[in-house]
Amino acid sequence: PTEAGKGKGFYLGEKPGLFALRWEYCDEVAGTRINHTGWWADEYQDDKFRGLVFRLPKSRGFLAGWTMGEGMASTVECDIYDTEREAAYAADSMAESAAAKEREYQAKEEAERIAEEEREEAEELTAALCSAD
């Protein structure tokens, strides 16, 4: 399977001509042992990444991807899987990777925000001390 983030991005539920394929969440695919409904993308458990399985027409196989929900950012990879089950496990793995990347991004942004606040506070304190002469 392809590395997370290397697929075709879209918004689930939009452009029906592009993704008129039948799909289901990976945890709803029969025969899998995926017993959760996605991977949290933040510490507040507001955003979740969930695996998707697309059924190609005429029994040509399955595609795997992930989504953040209806009308939200989603990705489908171009690898074709022979079975729905293989695609489901790949989709779950992609969703897990995408959620981990998002958590890392959020942590980096938060650390940068805190560092900037601390820098500003230090500058204000220095200015106040130096102007007290």
Secondary structure, 3 states (H helix, E strand, C coil): CCCCCCCEEEECCCCCCCCCCEEEEHHHCCCCCCCCCCEECCCCCCCEEEEEEEECHHHCCEEEEEECCCCCEEEECCCCECCHHHHHHHHHHHHHHHHHHHHHHHHHHHHHHHHHHHHHHHHHHHHHHHCCC
